[in-house]
Amino acid sequence: MTSVLIGLLLANAAFNALVWPTFYRRVAKDPRARDESGRSTAFLRVHAVLIAIALVLAVASVIAAIVAILQ
């Protein structure tokens, strides 16, 4: 059972690390991301925060997997 959980944690981390940076690049290019004067909009800021949270969770998943492997 432990190996299944370790695999799940690592799969979660890999998914987050691969998908969210690509999604951010798409959001940053979206016309809703900047206003007429080039400043970031709430659309970009909200997505940036959500993506940052997902990447922090990816790091936490890797750390939890490493701790589980070492025990």
Backbone as XML, in Angstrom:
<?xml version="1.0"?>
<chain id="A" units="angstrom">
  <residue number="1" name="MET">
    <atom name="N" x="0.815" y="-1.198" z="0.000"/>
    <atom name="CA" x="0.000" y="0.000" z="0.000"/>
    <atom name="C" x="0.857" y="1.260" z="0.000"/>
  </residue>
  <residue number="2" name="THR">
    <atom name="N" x="1.967" y="1.233" z="0.719"/>
    <atom name="CA" x="2.841" y="2.397" z="0.780"/>
    <atom name="C" x="3.398" y="2.734" z="-0.591"/>
  </residue>
  <residue number="3" name="SER">
    <atom name="N" x="3.769" y="1.734" z="-1.355"/>
    <atom name="CA" x="4.323" y="2.002" z="-2.677"/>
    <atom name="C" x="3.284" y="2.632" z="-3.614"/>
  </residue>
  <residue number="4" name="VAL">
    <atom name="N" x="2.034" y="2.265" z="-3.445"/>
    <atom name="CA" x="0.959" y="2.875" z="-4.243"/>
    <atom name="C" x="0.826" y="4.354" z="-3.889"/>
  </residue>
  <residue number="5" name="LEU">
    <atom name="N" x="0.871" y="4.661" z="-2.604"/>
    <atom name="CA" x="0.774" y="6.060" z="-2.174"/>
    <atom name="C" x="1.978" y="6.876" z="-2.639"/>
  </residue>
  <residue number="6" name="ILE">
    <atom name="N" x="3.159" y="6.296" z="-2.576"/>
    <atom name="CA" x="4.357" y="6.978" z="-3.067"/>
    <atom name="C" x="4.218" y="7.253" z="-4.559"/>
  </residue>
  <residue number="7" name="GLY">
    <atom name="N" x="3.759" y="6.269" z="-5.300"/>
    <atom name="CA" x="3.551" y="6.450" z="-6.740"/>
    <atom name="C" x="2.528" y="7.528" z="-7.030"/>
  </residue>
  <residue number="8" name="LEU">
    <atom name="N" x="1.466" y="7.571" z="-6.245"/>
    <atom name="CA" x="0.438" y="8.589" z="-6.426"/>
    <atom name="C" x="0.985" y="9.988" z="-6.134"/>
  </residue>
  <residue number="9" name="LEU">
    <atom name="N" x="1.761" y="10.115" z="-5.081"/>
    <atom name="CA" x="2.368" y="11.409" z="-4.758"/>
    <atom name="C" x="3.306" y="11.876" z="-5.867"/>
  </residue>
  <residue number="10" name="LEU">
    <atom name="N" x="4.106" y="10.964" z="-6.393"/>
    <atom name="CA" x="5.043" y="11.332" z="-7.457"/>
    <atom name="C" x="4.318" y="11.639" z="-8.761"/>
  </residue>
  <residue number="11" name="ALA">
    <atom name="N" x="3.246" y="10.903" z="-9.039"/>
    <atom name="CA" x="2.452" y="11.190" z="-10.243"/>
    <atom name="C" x="1.792" y="12.564" z="-10.128"/>
  </residue>
  <residue number="12" name="ASN">
    <atom name="N" x="1.295" y="12.877" z="-8.958"/>
    <atom name="CA" x="0.706" y="14.195" z="-8.714"/>
    <atom name="C" x="1.739" y="15.294" z="-8.934"/>
  </residue>
  <residue number="13" name="ALA">
    <atom name="N" x="2.913" y="15.113" z="-8.399"/>
    <atom name="CA" x="3.969" y="16.115" z="-8.556"/>
    <atom name="C" x="4.359" y="16.282" z="-10.021"/>
  </residue>
  <residue number="14" name="ALA">
    <atom name="N" x="4.501" y="15.181" z="-10.730"/>
    <atom name="CA" x="4.875" y="15.249" z="-12.142"/>
    <atom name="C" x="3.791" y="15.946" z="-12.963"/>
  </residue>
  <residue number="15" name="PHE">
    <atom name="N" x="2.543" y="15.604" z="-12.703"/>
    <atom name="CA" x="1.439" y="16.248" z="-13.416"/>
    <atom name="C" x="1.461" y="17.755" z="-13.196"/>
  </residue>
  <residue number="16" name="ASN">
    <atom name="N" x="1.548" y="18.164" z="-11.933"/>
    <atom name="CA" x="1.553" y="19.594" z="-11.627"/>
    <atom name="C" x="2.748" y="20.309" z="-12.242"/>
  </residue>
  <residue number="17" name="ALA">
    <atom name="N" x="3.909" y="19.686" z="-12.201"/>
    <atom name="CA" x="5.114" y="20.324" z="-12.740"/>
    <atom name="C" x="5.085" y="20.423" z="-14.261"/>
  </residue>
  <residue number="18" name="LEU">
    <atom name="N" x="4.400" y="19.510" z="-14.913"/>
    <atom name="CA" x="4.344" y="19.536" z="-16.373"/>
    <atom name="C" x="3.204" y="20.390" z="-16.918"/>
  </residue>
  <residue number="19" name="VAL">
    <atom name="N" x="2.057" y="20.338" z="-16.294"/>
    <atom name="CA" x="0.864" y="20.977" z="-16.848"/>
    <atom name="C" x="0.779" y="22.465" z="-16.520"/>
  </residue>
  <residue number="20" name="TRP">
    <atom name="N" x="0.982" y="22.839" z="-15.270"/>
    <atom name="CA" x="0.697" y="24.204" z="-14.866"/>
    <atom name="C" x="1.621" y="25.258" z="-15.467"/>
  </residue>
  <residue number="21" name="PRO">
    <atom name="N" x="2.915" y="25.038" z="-15.608"/>
    <atom name="CA" x="3.731" y="26.068" z="-16.281"/>
    <atom name="C" x="3.287" y="26.318" z="-17.729"/>
  </residue>
  <residue number="22" name="THR">
    <atom name="N" x="2.900" y="25.269" z="-18.423"/>
    <atom name="CA" x="2.398" y="25.422" z="-19.790"/>
    <atom name="C" x="1.093" y="26.212" z="-19.787"/>
  </residue>
  <residue number="23" name="PHE">
    <atom name="N" x="0.232" y="25.918" z="-18.844"/>
    <atom name="CA" x="-1.028" y="26.647" z="-18.729"/>
    <atom name="C" x="-0.771" y="28.125" z="-18.440"/>
  </residue>
  <residue number="24" name="TYR">
    <atom name="N" x="0.215" y="28.421" z="-17.584"/>
    <atom name="CA" x="0.532" y="29.820" z="-17.274"/>
    <atom name="C" x="0.965" y="30.575" z="-18.535"/>
  </residue>
  <residue number="25" name="ARG">
    <atom name="N" x="1.771" y="29.949" z="-19.356"/>
    <atom name="CA" x="2.198" y="30.618" z="-20.601"/>
    <atom name="C" x="0.994" y="30.955" z="-21.469"/>
  </residue>
  <residue number="26" name="ARG">
    <atom name="N" x="0.019" y="30.068" z="-21.516"/>
    <atom name="CA" x="-1.193" y="30.332" z="-22.302"/>
    <atom name="C" x="-2.014" y="31.454" z="-21.680"/>
  </residue>
  <residue number="27" name="VAL">
    <atom name="N" x="-2.129" y="31.457" z="-20.359"/>
    <atom name="CA" x="-2.887" y="32.507" z="-19.674"/>
    <atom name="C" x="-2.200" y="33.861" z="-19.871"/>
  </residue>
  <residue number="28" name="ALA">
    <atom name="N" x="-0.881" y="33.880" z="-19.786"/>
    <atom name="CA" x="-0.145" y="35.140" z="-19.927"/>
    <atom name="C" x="-0.305" y="35.745" z="-21.325"/>
  </residue>
  <residue number="29" name="LYS">
    <atom name="N" x="-0.508" y="34.909" z="-22.330"/>
    <atom name="CA" x="-0.695" y="35.395" z="-23.699"/>
    <atom name="C" x="-2.144" y="35.792" z="-23.994"/>
  </residue>
  <residue number="30" name="ASP">
    <atom name="N" x="-3.047" y="35.427" z="-23.110"/>
    <atom name="CA" x="-4.465" y="35.720" z="-23.311"/>
    <atom name="C" x="-4.687" y="37.240" z="-23.287"/>
  </residue>
  <residue number="31" name="PRO">
    <atom name="N" x="-5.531" y="37.770" z="-24.157"/>
    <atom name="CA" x="-5.784" y="39.211" z="-24.169"/>
    <atom name="C" x="-6.374" y="39.749" z="-22.860"/>
  </residue>
  <residue number="32" name="ARG">
    <atom name="N" x="-7.019" y="38.891" z="-22.089"/>
    <atom name="CA" x="-7.596" y="39.322" z="-20.806"/>
    <atom name="C" x="-6.541" y="39.473" z="-19.712"/>
  </residue>
  <residue number="33" name="ALA">
    <atom name="N" x="-5.304" y="39.055" z="-19.977"/>
    <atom name="CA" x="-4.267" y="39.071" z="-18.956"/>
    <atom name="C" x="-3.711" y="40.478" z="-18.694"/>
  </residue>
  <residue number="34" name="ARG">
    <atom name="N" x="-3.809" y="41.371" z="-19.666"/>
    <atom name="CA" x="-3.262" y="42.728" z="-19.535"/>
    <atom name="C" x="-4.319" y="43.745" z="-19.935"/>
  </residue>
  <residue number="35" name="ASP">
    <atom name="N" x="-4.278" y="44.887" z="-19.281"/>
    <atom name="CA" x="-5.192" y="45.951" z="-19.686"/>
    <atom name="C" x="-4.555" y="46.776" z="-20.804"/>
  </residue>
  <residue number="36" name="GLU">
    <atom name="N" x="-5.200" y="47.877" z="-21.176"/>
    <atom name="CA" x="-4.735" y="48.688" z="-22.299"/>
    <atom name="C" x="-3.346" y="49.286" z="-22.062"/>
  </residue>
  <residue number="37" name="SER">
    <atom name="N" x="-3.008" y="49.542" z="-20.803"/>
    <atom name="CA" x="-1.694" y="50.117" z="-20.503"/>
    <atom name="C" x="-0.642" y="49.057" z="-20.181"/>
  </residue>
  <residue number="38" name="GLY">
    <atom name="N" x="-0.981" y="47.775" z="-20.336"/>
    <atom name="CA" x="-0.002" y="46.706" z="-20.159"/>
    <atom name="C" x="0.112" y="46.157" z="-18.752"/>
  </residue>
  <residue number="39" name="ARG">
    <atom name="N" x="-0.700" y="46.668" z="-17.834"/>
    <atom name="CA" x="-0.654" y="46.153" z="-16.456"/>
    <atom name="C" x="-1.423" y="44.846" z="-16.356"/>
  </residue>
  <residue number="40" name="SER">
    <atom name="N" x="-0.977" y="44.002" z="-15.444"/>
    <atom name="CA" x="-1.662" y="42.712" z="-15.271"/>
    <atom name="C" x="-3.050" y="42.936" z="-14.681"/>
  </residue>
  <residue number="41" name="THR">
    <atom name="N" x="-3.971" y="42.114" z="-15.118"/>
    <atom name="CA" x="-5.356" y="42.206" z="-14.644"/>
    <atom name="C" x="-5.597" y="41.161" z="-13.554"/>
  </residue>
  <residue number="42" name="ALA">
    <atom name="N" x="-6.778" y="41.231" z="-12.969"/>
    <atom name="CA" x="-7.154" y="40.236" z="-11.959"/>
    <atom name="C" x="-7.154" y="38.837" z="-12.564"/>
  </residue>
  <residue number="43" name="PHE">
    <atom name="N" x="-7.507" y="38.731" z="-13.831"/>
    <atom name="CA" x="-7.497" y="37.443" z="-14.536"/>
    <atom name="C" x="-6.119" y="36.793" z="-14.440"/>
  </residue>
  <residue number="44" name="LEU">
    <atom name="N" x="-5.072" y="37.541" z="-14.735"/>
    <atom name="CA" x="-3.713" y="37.002" z="-14.694"/>
    <atom name="C" x="-3.278" y="36.738" z="-13.254"/>
  </residue>
  <residue number="45" name="ARG">
    <atom name="N" x="-3.571" y="37.660" z="-12.358"/>
    <atom name="CA" x="-3.136" y="37.492" z="-10.966"/>
    <atom name="C" x="-3.790" y="36.283" z="-10.306"/>
  </residue>
  <residue number="46" name="VAL">
    <atom name="N" x="-5.077" y="36.101" z="-10.524"/>
    <atom name="CA" x="-5.773" y="34.952" z="-9.926"/>
    <atom name="C" x="-5.204" y="33.644" z="-10.458"/>
  </residue>
  <residue number="47" name="HIS">
    <atom name="N" x="-4.991" y="33.579" z="-11.759"/>
    <atom name="CA" x="-4.432" y="32.354" z="-12.326"/>
    <atom name="C" x="-3.002" y="32.122" z="-11.838"/>
  </residue>
  <residue number="48" name="ALA">
    <atom name="N" x="-2.230" y="33.177" z="-11.708"/>
    <atom name="CA" x="-0.856" y="33.034" z="-11.214"/>
    <atom name="C" x="-0.853" y="32.481" z="-9.784"/>
  </residue>
  <residue number="49" name="VAL">
    <atom name="N" x="-1.755" y="32.960" z="-8.951"/>
    <atom name="CA" x="-1.835" y="32.463" z="-7.565"/>
    <atom name="C" x="-2.242" y="30.996" z="-7.549"/>
  </residue>
  <residue number="50" name="LEU">
    <atom name="N" x="-3.242" y="30.639" z="-8.341"/>
    <atom name="CA" x="-3.679" y="29.238" z="-8.380"/>
    <atom name="C" x="-2.568" y="28.314" z="-8.880"/>
  </residue>
  <residue number="51" name="ILE">
    <atom name="N" x="-1.835" y="28.759" z="-9.876"/>
    <atom name="CA" x="-0.737" y="27.951" z="-10.411"/>
    <atom name="C" x="0.380" y="27.833" z="-9.384"/>
  </residue>
  <residue number="52" name="ALA">
    <atom name="N" x="0.674" y="28.916" z="-8.684"/>
    <atom name="CA" x="1.704" y="28.863" z="-7.636"/>
    <atom name="C" x="1.320" y="27.872" z="-6.542"/>
  </residue>
  <residue number="53" name="ILE">
    <atom name="N" x="0.053" y="27.873" z="-6.152"/>
    <atom name="CA" x="-0.415" y="26.913" z="-5.139"/>
    <atom name="C" x="-0.251" y="25.483" z="-5.640"/>
  </residue>
  <residue number="54" name="ALA">
    <atom name="N" x="-0.589" y="25.244" z="-6.901"/>
    <atom name="CA" x="-0.446" y="23.900" z="-7.467"/>
    <atom name="C" x="1.013" y="23.465" z="-7.464"/>
  </residue>
  <residue number="55" name="LEU">
    <atom name="N" x="1.928" y="24.380" z="-7.757"/>
    <atom name="CA" x="3.356" y="24.022" z="-7.769"/>
    <atom name="C" x="3.896" y="23.806" z="-6.361"/>
  </residue>
  <residue number="56" name="VAL">
    <atom name="N" x="3.394" y="24.552" z="-5.394"/>
    <atom name="CA" x="3.783" y="24.316" z="-3.995"/>
    <atom name="C" x="3.295" y="22.936" z="-3.552"/>
  </residue>
  <residue number="57" name="LEU">
    <atom name="N" x="2.087" y="22.574" z="-3.955"/>
    <atom name="CA" x="1.578" y="21.241" z="-3.633"/>
    <atom name="C" x="2.403" y="20.145" z="-4.311"/>
  </residue>
  <residue number="58" name="ALA">
    <atom name="N" x="2.917" y="20.430" z="-5.498"/>
    <atom name="CA" x="3.787" y="19.462" z="-6.171"/>
    <atom name="C" x="5.064" y="19.240" z="-5.368"/>
  </residue>
  <residue number="59" name="VAL">
    <atom name="N" x="5.642" y="20.318" z="-4.881"/>
    <atom name="CA" x="6.853" y="20.194" z="-4.053"/>
    <atom name="C" x="6.532" y="19.429" z="-2.770"/>
  </residue>
  <residue number="60" name="ALA">
    <atom name="N" x="5.401" y="19.734" z="-2.154"/>
    <atom name="CA" x="4.996" y="19.018" z="-0.933"/>
    <atom name="C" x="4.791" y="17.534" z="-1.210"/>
  </residue>
  <residue number="61" name="SER">
    <atom name="N" x="4.255" y="17.205" z="-2.377"/>
    <atom name="CA" x="4.058" y="15.798" z="-2.740"/>
    <atom name="C" x="5.387" y="15.072" z="-2.883"/>
  </residue>
  <residue number="62" name="VAL">
    <atom name="N" x="6.359" y="15.731" z="-3.509"/>
    <atom name="CA" x="7.684" y="15.114" z="-3.660"/>
    <atom name="C" x="8.325" y="14.906" z="-2.290"/>
  </residue>
  <residue number="63" name="ILE">
    <atom name="N" x="8.228" y="15.899" z="-1.432"/>
    <atom name="CA" x="8.808" y="15.777" z="-0.087"/>
    <atom name="C" x="8.131" y="14.646" z="0.682"/>
  </residue>
  <residue number="64" name="ALA">
    <atom name="N" x="6.821" y="14.557" z="0.612"/>
    <atom name="CA" x="6.103" y="13.478" z="1.305"/>
    <atom name="C" x="6.490" y="12.120" z="0.752"/>
  </residue>
  <residue number="65" name="ALA">
    <atom name="N" x="6.674" y="12.034" z="-0.564"/>
    <atom name="CA" x="7.086" y="10.760" z="-1.172"/>
    <atom name="C" x="8.489" y="10.366" z="-0.711"/>
  </residue>
  <residue number="66" name="ILE">
    <atom name="N" x="9.381" y="11.329" z="-0.664"/>
    <atom name="CA" x="10.756" y="11.045" z="-0.216"/>
    <atom name="C" x="10.751" y="10.578" z="1.242"/>
  </residue>
  <residue number="67" name="VAL">
    <atom name="N" x="9.977" y="11.266" z="2.087"/>
    <atom name="CA" x="9.883" y="10.845" z="3.492"/>
    <atom name="C" x="9.331" y="9.426" z="3.593"/>
  </residue>
  <residue number="68" name="ALA">
    <atom name="N" x="8.326" y="9.111" z="2.782"/>
    <atom name="CA" x="7.746" y="7.766" z="2.814"/>
    <atom name="C" x="8.748" y="6.720" z="2.327"/>
  </residue>
  <residue number="69" name="ILE">
    <atom name="N" x="9.548" y="7.077" z="1.328"/>
    <atom name="CA" x="10.559" y="6.132" z="0.826"/>
    <atom name="C" x="11.619" y="5.850" z="1.886"/>
  </residue>
  <residue number="70" name="LEU">
    <atom name="N" x="12.015" y="6.878" z="2.619"/>
    <atom name="CA" x="13.091" y="6.745" z="3.593"/>
    <atom name="C" x="12.655" y="6.030" z="4.869"/>
  </residue>
  <residue number="71" name="GLN">
    <atom name="N" x="11.372" y="5.839" z="5.072"/>
    <atom name="CA" x="10.933" y="5.163" z="6.292"/>
    <atom name="C" x="10.806" y="3.682" z="6.112"/>
  </residue>
</chain>
